[in-house]
Amino acid sequence: MALALAASSIAGAASAQAAAPQANVDAVQAQIDALQAQVQLLQSQLNQMRSQAAASSAAPAPTAPPAETKPATVASLAQSAQAAAAPVAESEEEPSKAWYERLRLRGYTQLRYNGFLSGDDTAPDGLSRLRSVHDASINESGGFSLRRVRLVLEGDVTDRVSLYLQHDFGAAVNNQSGTERRENFGQLRDAYVDVFPTRDRTVRIRFGQSKVPFGWENLQSSSNRLTLDRSDAINSGVPGERDIGVVAYYTPTRVQAIWDRLKENDQKLFGNYGAFGVGVYNGQGTNRTERNNSLMTVAMATWPFELDGLGPMFEGQVLELGGSAMLNKFRPEIRAGGVSAVDYDDNRVGLHAILYPQPFGIQAEWSGGRGPEFDETTRTIREQSLGGGYVQLMYDMGETAVGRVIPYARWQRYRGGWKASTNAPRLETDEFELGFEWHFMESLELTTAYARMKRREPDERRVGRAEGDLIRTQLQWSY
């Protein structure tokens, strides 16, 4: 009996030992089956995402057939999960910024001081004093002045729309107390929106108050210009440089590439106003009410030529050539009050050439045409011929031990009316300026110049020309 019980126990133990491996195999198989099901689910989701991406693509790529499912291990499952997660991460776009997060605030301020070395800072009634239409602080009183205090808000509202808003808090107004002048009032300079019809942004249409594309120097920002003031001849076409209207600009990609390279080399560009521009404006000038039912038409073209093919001497050099034209009807302000009831033709053409300083450069412009001008003989405003321009030499010394230094010399001449002043008085300007711009610290630059001036005062009640020698200085800080 005992032997029978022992034999039975041994047989049961052997049977249990034989069943245990079978149970382990079944458990492993169950895990494999579960992993295969998960892999198939992930593969199905991956194929679905690829199909959706292909459907939304303009040129869909054929979706590869699903790979044959094989028994998976834990490692292969992890790889499949990573492969499935990667397209999801790549397909997720960065959330677009709100419009107010796309805007930025910047600006600059210019502090000036003009000092007479000699000349006609004063004169008897009826004779010209040495004055400039560009800087009211050139007078017998002298002192410091804030020539410009600019604040700019700009940015892309969307990928196809951008805005630009600029105020100048260095403007002045008259007749606040008798004839007393008040300084540093806020004045709107620019308020426009750019619309880009194409994704590459080679074309832009600008609506609002903006610069008029007449004259290369007029378009260049005063914060970027080498000389202290613009020339009389070029600026006489659009005093204040701005008007309200609509203008379209086109910049080919090859031209933009050249300008981008010049900008990387810290060249003083005129700003991206397009290689070609055409627009219509009110025609009465900056912040002035439209006075006639006539629009000013303006067109401009400019093209930079790379001179590398001319030999090693011209490697990296760029020569930019262009021109502009305007047709306008203008009504000047008159001494009796208000504006003239007569429309005067104000038609001009201009040419420009710039050899960017690398390190030596030349810049020149010339303008001519007909416009309103006070006639001393008839004591009335008449349409008369006008013309003039400037030639400027410069040398970019680059970074020196004391900072970046750019010496320059400019000569300018103009004969013609200044339509922005009362009664459109005649200007007779001959001026030579020798100076330098010194970037001695980040965001700070100092311009110092000697000027030999011979000018007619912009006042038809004074005759003759005044002359003198001045030392002019300007400190500019950007922010």
DOBA-81057 format. One record per residue: x, z, y of N, C-alpha, C, O, CB in turn; residue in three letters. Coordinates in steps of 0.2 Angstrom, whole numbers, plus 5000, padded with zeros to 4 digits. Glycine has a CB too. Layout:
N
XZYXZYXZYXZYXZYALA ...
END
This chain:
479
500450004994500050005000500450005006500349965011499550065000MET 500950045006501450045012501749985013501849965019501950105011ALA 501949955007502349885008501849835011502049795015502549865001LEU 501149835009500749795012500649795019500649745023500049795008ALA 500549865021500549875029501149845032501049815038500449945030LEU 501749865030502349845033502349765034502549735039502949865030ALA 502149735028502149655028501749635033501849585037502049625022ALA 501149665034500649645039500849645046500749605050499949675038SER 501249705047501449715054502049665056502049645062501749785055SER 502449655051502949605053502649535054502849495059503449595047ILE 502149515050501849445051501549445058501549395062501349435046ALA 501149505060500849505067501349495073501249465078500449565068GLY 501949535072502449525077502749455078502849435083503049575075ALA 502849425072503049355072502549315075502749265079503249335065ALA 501949325074501449275077501449285084501349235088500749295074SER 501449355087501449365094502049335097502049305103501449435095ALA 502649335094503249305097503249235097503449205102503949325093GLN 502849205092502749135093502349105098502349055101502549105086ALA 501749155100501349135105501549145112501349105116500649175104ALA 502049185113502349205120502649145123502449125129502849255119ALA 503049105119503349045123502848995124502848955130503849015118PRO 502348985120501748935122501448955128501248915132501348935116GLN 501349025129500949045135501349025141501149005147500849115135ALA 502049035141502449025147502448945148502448925154503249045145ASN 502448905143502448835144501848815148501848775153502548795138VAL 501248845146500648835149500648855156500348815160500048865145ASP 500848905158500948935165501348885169501148875175501149005165ALA 501948865167502348815170501948755172502048725177502948805167VAL 501648725166501248665167500748675172500548625176500948645160GLN 500348725172499848745177500148735185499848715189499548805176ALA 500748765185501048765192501248695194501148675200501648815192GLN 501548655189501648585191501048545193501048515198502048555185ILE 500548555189499948525191499648545198499448495202499348545186ASP 499748605200499548625206499948595212499748575217499548705207ALA 500648595210501148565215500948485216500948465221501848575213LEU 500848455210500648385211500048375215499948325219500548355204GLN 499548415214498948405218499048415226498848385230498448465216ALA 499548465227499748475234500148415237500048395243500148535235GLN 500548385233500948325235500448275236500548235241501448315230VAL 500048265232499548205233499148215239498948165243499048205227GLN 498948275241498548295247498948275253498748245258498348365247LEU 499648295253500048285259500148215259500248185265500748325258LEU 500248175254500348105254499748065257499848015261500548075247GLN 499148095255498548065258498548075265498348025269497948095254SER 498648135268498648145275499148105279499048075284498748225276GLN 499748095276500348055279500047985279500147955285500948065275LEU 499747955274499547885274499047875280498947825283499247865268ASN 498547925280498047925285498347925292498047885297497547985284GLN 498847965294499147965300499447905302499447875307499648025301MET 499847875297500147805298499647755299499747715304500547795292ARG 499047755296498547705297498247715304498147665307498047715292SER 498147775307497947785313498447755319498247725324497747855315GLN 499047775317499547755322499647675322499747645328500247785320ALA 499547645316499647575316499047535320499147485323499647545309ALA 498447575319497847545322497847545330497647495333497247575320ALA 498247595333498247605340498847565343498947555349498347675342SER 499247535339499847495341499647425343499247395340500447505336SER 499947395348499847335350500147285345499847225344500147315357ALA 500647305341500947255336501047305330501547325329501647225338ALA 500447315326500547365321500947335315500947275313499847375318PRO 501347385313501747365307501447385300501047425300502447415307ALA 501547345295501147355289501347415286501947435286501347295284PRO 500847455283500947515280501247515273500947475269500347565281THR 501747545272502047535265501547575260501247625262502747575265ALA 501547545254501047575249501347645247501947655247501047525243PRO 500847685245501047755243501547755237501447715232500447795242PRO 502047795237502547795232502247825226501747865226503147835234ALA 502447805220502147835213502347905213502847935214502547795207GLU 501747945211501748015211502148035205502048015199501048045211THR 502648085206503048105200502948185200502848215205503748085201LYS 503048215195503048285194503548315200504148295200503248315187PRO 503348365203503748385209503948455207503648495204503348385215ALA 504548475210504748545210504648575217504348545222505548545209THR 504848635218504748675224505148635230504948635235504948745223VAL 505748615228506148585233505848515235505848505241506848565230ALA 505648475231505348415233504748425237504548385241505148375226SER 504348475235503748495239503948505247503648485251503348555236LEU 504448545247504748565254504948505258504748495264505348615254ALA 505248455254505448395258504848355260504848325265505948355253GLN 504348345255503748315257503348345263503148305267503248315251SER 503348405263503048445269503448425275503048415281503048515268ALA 504148425275504448405281504348335284504248325289505248425280GLN 504348295278504248225280503548215283503448165288504248175274ALA 503048255281502348245284502348275291501948255295501848285279ALA 502748325292502648365298503048325304502848325310502948435298ALA 503548285302503948245307503548195311503648195317504548215304ALA 503148155308502748105312502248145316502148115322502448055307PRO 502048195314501548235318501848255325501648245330501248295315VAL 502548285324502848305330503048255334503048255341503448345328ALA 503248195331503448135336502848105339502948075345503748085331GLU 502248105336501648075339501348115344500948095348501148065334SER 501548185345501248225350501548215356502148225357501248295348GLU 501248185362501548175368501548245372501148285371501048125372GLU 502048245377502048305381501448305386501348255389502748295385GLU 501148355386500548365391500748335398501248355400500348435391PRO 500348295400500448265407500348325412499948365412499948215409SER 500748315418500748365423500148355427499948305428501448365427LYS 499948415430499448405435499748375441500348375442499148475437ALA 499248345446499548305451499948345456500448325459498948265455TRP 499748405457500148455462500848475459501248495463499748515463TYR 500948465452501548485449502048425450502648425449501448505442GLU 501748365452502248305452502448295459502848255461501848245450ARG 502248335464502448325471503048375473503248425469501848345476LEU 503448345478504048385480504048385488503848345491504648355477ARG 504348445490504448455497505148445499505548485496504148515500LEU 505348405504506048405507505948385514505448375517506348345503ARG 506548385517506648365524507348365527507748385523506148405528GLY 507348365534508048375537507948385544507348375547508448305536TYR 508448415547508348435555509048405558509548415555508248505556THR 508948385564509548355568509548395575509148395579509548285569GLN 510148435575510248465582510848425586511348415583510548535580LEU 510648405592511048365596511348405602511048445605510748305598ARG 511848375604512148395611512448335614512948305611512648455611TYR 512248315620512548255624512948285630512648315634512048195625ASN 513548265631513948285637514248225641514548185638514448335635GLY 514048225647514348165652515048185653515248235655513948165658PHE 515548135652516148135654516248115661516648135665516648105649LEU 515848055662515848025669515247985669515047965664516547995671SER 515047965675514547915676513947935680513947985683514247895669GLY 513347895679512847895684512247935681511747915679512547825686ASP 512348005680511848045677511348055682510748075680512148115675ASP 511448045688510948055694511047985698511547955698510948115698THR 510447975702510547915706509947925712509447955710510447845703ALA 510047895717509447895722508847865720508847825715509647865729PRO 508247875723507647845721507747765721508047745726507047865725ASP 507447735716507447665716508047635713508047575711507447635723GLY 508547675711509147655707509147685700508947735699509747665711LEU 509447645696509447665689509847725687510447725690509647615684SER 509647775684510047825681510247805674509947765671509747895681ARG 510747835671510947825664510547865660510547925659511747845663LEU 510047825656509547845652509547805645509747745646508847855655ARG 509347835640509247795634508547805631508247855632509747815628SER 508247745629507547745626507547785619507047795617507247675625VAL 508147805616508147835610508247905610508147945605508647795606HIS 508547935616508748005616508548025623508948015628509448015614ASP 508048065624507848095630508348145633508248165639507148125630ALA 508748175629509248225631509848195635510248235637509448265625SER 509848135635510448105639510148105646509848055649510548025637ILE 510348155650510048165657510548215660511048235658509348185657ASN 510448225667510848265671510848335669511348375670510748265678GLU 510348355665510248425663510648445657510848505656509548445663SER 510648395652511048405646510748455642510148465641511748425648GLY 511148495638510948545634510848525627510848465625510348585637GLY 510648575623510448555616509748535615509348545619510648625611PHE 509648495610508948475608508948465601509348445597508848405612SER 508248465598508148455591507848385591507248365593507548505588LEU 508248335589508148265589507548255584507048215586508748225588ARG 507648275578507148265573507048335569507548365567507348205568ARG 506448355567506348405562505848375557505248385559506048475566VAL 506048355552505648315548505448355541505848395539505948245545ARG 504848345539504548385533504148335529503748305532504148445535LEU 504348315523504148265519503748295512504048335509504648215517VAL 503148275511502848285505502748225501502448175504502148325506LEU 503048215495502948155491502948165484503148215482503548105493GLU 502748115480502748115473502248075470501848035474502548185471GLY 502248065463501748025460501148065458501148115454502147995453ASP 500548045460499948075458499748055451499548095447499348045463VAL 499847985450499847965443500447915442500847905446499147925442THR 500447885436500947835434500847775439501347735439500947815427ASP 500347765441500247705445500047715453500047665457499647665443ARG 500047775455499947795462500447845464500547905461499147825462VAL 500747835470501147885473500947895480500647855483501847875472SER 501047955483500947965490501547995494502048015491500348025491LEU 501547985501502048005505501748025512501347985515502547945506TYR 501948085514501748115520502248145523502648185521501148165518LEU 502448125530502948145534502748165541502448135544503548095534GLN 502948225543502848255549503548265553504048285550502448315549HIS 503548255559504048265564503848325568503448315573504348205567ASP 504248385568504048435572504548435578504648495582504148505569PHE 504948385580505348375585505148335591505448315595506048355583GLY 504448315591504148275596504048305602503948365602503548235593ALA 503948275608503848305614503148275617503048215616504448295619ALA 502848305621502248285625502348305632502748345634501648315622VAL 502048265637502148265644501448295647500948295644502348205647ASN 501548305654500948325658500548395655499948395655500448275658ASN 500948435653500648505650500548545656500048585656501148535645GLN 500948545661500848585667501148545673501748545674501248655667SER 500648505676500948455681501248395677500848365673501448485686GLY 501848385678502248335674502748365670503148325667502548285679THR 502648425669503148465664503148445657502548435654503148535665GLU 503748435654503748415647503848475642504148525644504348365646ARG 503548465637503548515631503848485625503648435623502848545630ARG 504348525622504648495616504348525610503948575610505448515617GLU 504548495604504448515597503748525595503548575593504848585597ASN 503348475597502648475594502648435588503148385586502248435600PHE 502248445583502148415577501848345578501348335582501748455572GLY 502048295575501748225576501848185569502348195565502148185581GLN 501248155567501248115561501748055561501748025566500548095559LEU 502148055556502547995556502347945550502247885552503348015555ARG 502247975544502047925539501447965535501448025534502647915534ASP 501047925533500447945529500247885525499747845527499847975533ALA 500447875519500247815515500247825508500547885505500747755516TYR 499947785504499947785497500147715494500047665497499147805494VAL 500547725489500847665485500447655479500347705475501547675484ASP 500247595478499847575471500347525468500547475471499147545473VAL 500447535461500847495457500447455452500147485447501447535453PHE 500347395453499847355449500147345442499847335437499747285452PRO 500847345441501247335435501547395433501747435437501647275435THR 501647405426502047465423502747465425503047525426501947465416ARG 503047405426503747405428503947425436504447435438504047345427ASP 503347435440503447455447503847405451504147425456503747525447ARG 503847345449504247295453503747275459504047245464504347235449THR 503147285459502647265464502347335466502147375462502147215462VAL 502347345473501947395476501547375482501747335486502447455478ARG 500947405482500547385488500447455492500247505489499847355486ILE 500647455498500647515502500047515507499947465511501347525506ARG 499647565508499047575512499247635517499347695514498447585508PHE 499147625523499147685528499647675533499847615535499347745524GLY 499947725536500447725541501147725538501247775535500347775547GLN 501447675539502147675536502647625541502347595546502147645529SER 503247625539503747575542503547505542503247485536504447595540LYS 503647475547503547395547504147365545504647375548503247375555VAL 504147315540504747285538504947235542504947175541504547255531PRO 505247255548505547205553506247245555506247295558505147195559PHE 506747215553507447235555507647285549507347335548507347275561GLY 508247275547508547315542508647385544508547435541509247285539TRP 508947395550509147455553508447495554508447555554509547445559GLU 507947465556507347505557507047535551506747585551506747455560ASN 507147505545506947525539507347585536507147625533506847475534LEU 507947585538508447635536508247705539508147715545509147625537GLN 508247755535508047825537508547855542509147835541507947875531SER 508347885547508747915552509247965549509747985552508347945558SER 509047995543509448045540510048015536510548045534509048085535SER 509947945535510447905531510847865536511347835534510147865526ASN 510647855542510947805546511647835549511747895550510547785552ARG 512147785549512847815551512847825559513147885561513347765550LEU 512547785563512547795570512047845572511547855569512547725574THR 512147875578511647925580510947885582510447915580511847955587LEU 510947825585510247795587510247725584510747695583510147795594ASP 509647695584509547625582509747585588509847615594508847615580ARG 509847525587510047475593509447455596508847455594510447415590SER 509447445603508947425607508547365605507947355605509147425615ASP 508947315603508747245602508247245596507747215596509247195601ALA 508547275590508147275584507547325585506947305582508547295578ILE 507647375588507047425588506547405593505947435593507347495590ASN 506647365598506247345603505547305600505047305603506547295608SER 505647275594505147245591504547295588503947285589505347205585GLY 504847355586504347405583504647475585504947505581504347395575VAL 504547495591504747555593504447615589503747615589504647565601PRO 504747655587504447705582504447685575504347725571503747725585GLY 504547625574504647595567503947585563504047555558505147625563GLU 503447615565502847625561502247595564502147585570502747695559ARG 501747585560501047565562500547575556500847585550501047495564ASP 499947565557499447575552499247505549499147455553498847615554ILE 499247495542499147435539499147435532499247485529499547375543GLY 499247375529499347365522499947315521499947265525498747335519VAL 500347335517500947295515501147285508501047335504501547315519VAL 501347235505501547225498502247215498502547175502501147165495ALA 502647245493503347235492503447215485503147235480503747305494TYR 503947175484504147155477504947155477505247135481503947075476TYR 505147195471505847195470506047175463505847215458506047275471THR 506347125462506547105455507047155452507347185455506947035455PRO 506947155445507347205442508147195443508447245443507247205434THR 508347135444509047125445509347155452509847175452509247055444ARG 508847145457509047175463509047245463509447285466508547145468VAL 508547275460508447355459509047375456509347435458507847375456GLN 509347345451509947365447510547375452510947415451510047325441ALA 510647325456511147325461511047385466511547415467511247255465ILE 510447385469510347445473510447515470510747555473509647445476TRP 510247515464510347585460511147595459511347655460510047575453ASP 511547545458512247555457512547575464512947625464512547495455ARG 512347545470512547565476512347635478512747675481512247515481LEU 511747655476511547725477511947775473512147825476510847735475LYS 512147755467512547805463513247805467513547865466512647775456GLU 513447755470514147765474514047795481514447785485514447695474ASN 513447825482513347855489513347805495513547825500513847905490ASP 513147745494513047695499512447715503511947735501513047625497GLN 512447695510511847705514511447645514511547605518512147725521LYS 510947655510510447595509509847605514509847655518510147595502LEU 509447555514508947555519508247585516507747585519508747485522PHE 508347605510507747625506507347565503507447515505507247665511GLY 507047585497506747525494506147505497505547525496506547555486ASN 506147455501505647425505505547355502505147305504505747415512TYR 505847345496505747275492506247225494506447225500505047255493GLY 506347175490506747115492506347075496506647035500507047085485ALA 505647075495505247035499504647075501504347115497504946975494PHE 504447065507503847105509503447065514503747025518504047175513GLY 502747075514502347045519501747095520501447125515502046975516VAL 501547095526501047145528500647135534500847085538501347215529GLY 500147165535499747165541499647235544499547275540499047125540VAL 499647235551499647305554499147295560499047235563500347335556TYR 498947355563498647355570499047315575498847275579498447425572ASN 499647335576500147305580500247335587500647315591499847235582GLY 499947395588500047435594500547485594500747515599499347465596GLN 500847505588501347555588501147615585500647625583501647565594GLY 501647665584501547725581501047765584501147785590502247755580THR 500547795581500047845583499747815590499547855594500447905585ASN 499647755590499347725596498647695594498647655588499747675600ARG 498147695598497447665596497447595596497747565601496947695601THR 497147565591497147485592496747465598496147495599496747465585GLU 496947415601496647395608496347325608496047305612497147405613ARG 496447285602496247225602496047205595496247235590496747165605ASN 495647155594495447135588495847075585495747025583494647105588ASN 496547105584497047055582497547095578497747155580497347025588SER 497747075572498247105568498947075569499047015570497947105561LEU 499447115568500147095568500347075561500147115556500547155570MET 500647015560500846995553501646995553501946975558500546925552THR 501847025548502547035547502847015540502447025535502747105548VAL 503346985540503646965533504446975533504746965539503546885532ALA 504746995528505447015527505646985520505346995515505547085528MET 506346965520506646955514507346975514507646965520506646875512ALA 507647005509508347025509508547025502508247035497508447105512THR 509247005501509446995494510247015494510646995498509446915492TRP 510347055489511147085489511447035484511247015478511147155486PRO 512047015486512446965482513147005479513447035483512646905486PHE 513247005473513847035470514446985471514346935469513747065463GLU 514947015474515546965475516046975470516646945472515746985482LEU 515947005464516547015459516846945457517446945456516247045453ASP 516446895457516646825455517146795460517546745458516146775454GLY 517246825466517746795471518446815470518946795473517546815478LEU 518546865465519246885464519346965464518846995466519746855469GLY 519846985462520047065461519847095468519647155468520747075459PRO 520047065474519947095480519247115482519047155485520247045486MET 518747075479518047085480517647125474517047125474517747025481PHE 518047155470517747185464517347245466517547285470518347215459GLU 516747245464516247295466515947285473515447325475516547365466GLY 516147235477515847225483515147195483515047155479516347185488GLN 514747205488514047185488513947165495514047195500513547235486VAL 513747095496513547075503512747065503512447025498513847005505LEU 512447095507511647085508511447045514511747055519511347155508GLU 511046995513510846945518510146945518509746945513511146875517LEU 509846935524509146925525508846915532509246905536508746995522GLY 508246915532507846905539507146925539506946945534507946835541GLY 506846935545506146955546505846915551506246895556506147035547SER 505246915552504846885557504146925558503946955553504746815555ALA 503946925564503346955566502946915571503246885576503447025569MET 502246915570501846885575501346935577501046965573501446815572LEU 501246945584500846995586500546985593500846945597501247065587ASN 500047015595499747025602499747095604499447135600498946995602LYS 500047105610500147175612499947185619499947145623500947195611PHE 499647255620499447275626499747335628499647385626498647285626ARG 500247325633500647385635500247435640499747415642501247355640PRO 500447495640500147545645500347525652500947495653500447615643GLU 499947535657500047515663500147575668499847625667499547465666ILE 500447565674500547615678499947645681499947705683501047595684ARG 499447605682498847625685498447675680497947705682498347565687ALA 498647675674498247715669497947665664497747615665497747755672GLY 497947695657497647655652498047605650498747605650496947625654GLY 497847545647498247495644497947425647497447425650498147485636VAL 498447385647498247315650497647285646497547295640498847265649SER 497247245650496647215647496847145645496447105642496147205653ALA 497547125645497747065643498147065637498547115636498247025649VAL 498047025632498547015626499146975627499046915630498046995620ASP 499747005626500346965627500646945620500646995616500847005631TYR 500846885620501146865614501846905613502146925617501346795614ASP 501946935606502446975605502746945598502646975593502347045604ASP 503146895598503346855592504146855592504446845597503046785592ASN 504346875586505046885585505346865578504946865574505246955587ARG 505946845578506346835572506946875572507246895577506446765570VAL 507246895566507846935565508246915559507946895554507647005565GLY 508846925560509346915554509746975553509947005558509746845555LEU 509946985547510447035546510947025540510746985536510047105544HIS 511547055540512047045535512347115535512547145540512546995537ALA 512447135528512847195527513347195522513147175516512347255525ILE 513947205523514447215518514547285517514847315521515147175520LEU 514347315511514347385510515047405510515447375507513947405504TYR 515247465514515847495514516147515507515947575505515947545519PRO 516547475504516947495498517647485498517847435494516547465492GLN 518047505502517947555507517747525514517447565518518447605508PRO 517947465515517847435522517147395522516947365517518347385524PHE 516747405527516147375528515947345535516247365540515647415526GLY 515547295535515247265541514547265541514247245536515547195542ILE 514147285546513447275547513247245553513547265559513147345546GLN 512847195553512647155559511947135559511647115554513147095561ALA 511547135565510947115565510847075572511147095577510347165565GLU 510347025572510246995579509446975579509146955573510646925579TRP 509146985584508446975585508346935591508646945596508047035585SER 507846885591507646855597506846835597506546835592508046785598GLY 506646815603505946795603505646795610506046795615505546835598GLY 504946815610504646825617504146885616503846895611504246755619ARG 504146915622503746975622503546995629503746965634504047035619GLY 503147045630502947075637503547105640503947145638502347115636PRO 503547085647504147115651503847115658503547065661504747075650GLU 504047165662503847175669504247125673504947125673503947245672PHE 503947085677504347035681504347065688503847075692503946965681ASP 504947075691505047105698504847055703504647085708505847115699GLU 504846995702504646945707503846945708503646955714504846875705THR 503546945703502746945704502447015703501847025705502446905698THR 502847065701502647135701502047135695501647175696502447165707ARG 502147095690501647095685502047095678502547075678501147035686THR 501647105673501947095666501847025664501246995665501547145661ILE 502346995661502246925659502646915652503046965650502646875664ARG 502446865649502846845643503546815644503546765648502446805638GLU 504046845642504746825643505146825637505046865632505046865649GLN 505646785637506146785632506546845631506646885636506646725632SER 506746865625507146925624507646905618507546865614506646985622LEU 508146945618508646935613509246985613509347015618508946875613GLY 509546995607510147045607510247065600509847045595510047105611GLY 510747105599510947135592511547175593511647205598511047075587GLY 511847185587512347235586512847215581512647175576512147305585TYR 513447235581513947225576514347295575514547325579514547175578VAL 514347315568514547385567515147375561515047345556514047425565GLN 515647405562516247415557516247485555516147535559516947395560LEU 516447495549516447565546516947565540517147515537515747585543MET 517247625539517747635533517547695530517547755533518447635536TYR 517347695523517247755519517847775516518147755512516647735514ASP 518147835519518747865517518547905510519047925507518947915522MET 517947915508517847945502517948025503517948045509518247925496GLY 518048055497518148125497518848145499519348115496517948165491GLU 518948175505519648205507519648275506519248305503519748185514THR 520248305508520348375508519848415512519748475510521048395510ALA 519548385517519048415521518348395520517848415524519248415528VAL 518248345515517548325514517548245515518048215516517048355518GLY 516948215514516848145515516848125522516548155526516248125511ARG 517248075524517348055531517247985532517447945528518048075534VAL 516747955536516647885537516747875545516247885549515947865535ILE 517247845547517347825554516947755555516847715550518147815556PRO 516747745561516347685563516447665570516647705574515647695561TYR 516347605571516347575578515747525579515647485574517047545580ALA 515347525584514847485585514747455592514847495597514147515583ARG 514647395593514447365599513747335599513547305594514947305601TRP 513347345605512747315605512547285612512847305617512147375603GLN 512047245612511847205618511147195617510847175612512247145619ARG 510747195623510047175623509847165630510047195635509547235620TYR 509447105630509147085636508347075635508247025631509447025640ARG 507947105638507247095636506747155638507047215640507147075629GLY 506147155637505647205639505647265633505847245628504947175640GLY 505447325636505347375631504647395631504447435636505847435633TRP 504247365627503547365627503247435626502647445628503247325622LYS 503547485623503347545622503247595628502947645629503747585617ALA 503647575634503647615640503147585645502947525644504347615643SER 502947625650502447605654502647535658503147535661502247655659THR 502147485658502347425662502847385658503147335661502547435669ASN 503047395652503547355648504147345653504247285654503247295646ALA 504547385655505147375659505647335656505747335649505347435662PRO 506047305659506647265657507247305655507347355659506847205662ARG 507547295649508147335648508747285648508647225646508147365641LEU 509247305650509947265650510447315648510747355652510047245658GLU 510647305641511047355638511647325635511647275632510647385632THR 512247355637512847345634513147415632513247455637513347305639ASP 513347425626513547485624514147485618514047435614512947535622GLU 514647525619515147525614515147605611515147645616515847505616PHE 515147615605515147675602515647685597515747635592514447695599GLU 516047735597516647745592516547825590516547865593517347735595LEU 516447825583516347895580516547905573516747855570515647915582GLY 516347955570516347975563515848015561515548055564517048005562PHE 515648015554515248055551515648095546516048065542514648015547GLU 515548165546515948205542515448255538515048295540516348255546TRP 515448245531515148285526515548345524515948335519514848245520HIS 515548395528516048445527515748505522516148545520516248475533PHE 515148495520514848545516514148515513513848475516514648615520MET 514048535507513448505504512748525509512648575511513248545497GLU 512448465510511848465514511948475521511448485525511348525512SER 512548475523512748475530513248415532513648405529513048545532LEU 513048385538513548335540513548335548513048355551513248265538GLU 514148325550514248325558514448255560514848225557514748375560LEU 514048225565514248165568514548175575514148205579513648115568THR 515048145577515348145583515548075586515848045582515948195584THR 515348065592515547995594515647995602515448035606514947955593ALA 516047945604516147935611515747865612515847815609516947925613TYR 515447865618515047815620515147785627515147825631514247825619ALA 515247725627515347695634514647655635514547605632515947645634ARG 514247675640513647645641513547605647513847635652513047695640MET 513247555647512947525653512247495652512147455649513447455655LYS 511847535656511047525654510647515660510847545666510847575650ARG 510147485660509647485665509047535663508847535657509247415666ARG 508847585667508447635666507747605664507547555667508347685671GLU 507347625659506747595657506147625661505747655659506547615650PRO 506247595668505747615673505747555678506247545681505847685676ASP 505147525678505147465683505247485690505347435694504447425681GLU 505147545692505247565699505947575701506047585707504847635700ARG 506447565696507147575697507447515696507347475691507447635694ARG 507947495700508347425699509047445697509347495698508247385705VAL 509447385695510147395694510247425687509847445683510447435700GLY 510947435686511147465680511547525681511947525686511547415675ARG 511547575677511947635677512447635672512347595667511547695677ALA 513047665673513547665667513847735667513847775672514047615668GLU 514147745661514547815660514847815654514747775649514047865662GLY 515147875653515547895647515247955644515148005648516347895648ASP 515147965638514848025635515148035628515447995625514048015634LEU 515148105627515348135620514648155617514248195620515848185621ILE 514548125611513848145608514048175601514448155598513448075607ARG 513648225600513748265593513048275590512548285594514148325594THR 513048275584512448295580512648335574513048305570512048235579GLN 512248385572512348425566511648415562511148425565512448495567LEU 511748385556511148375552511148415546511648425542511048305550GLN 510648455544510548485538509948465534509348455537510548565539TRP 510048455528509548425524509248485519509648525517509748365520SER 508648475517508348525512507848495508507548535504508048585516TYR 
END
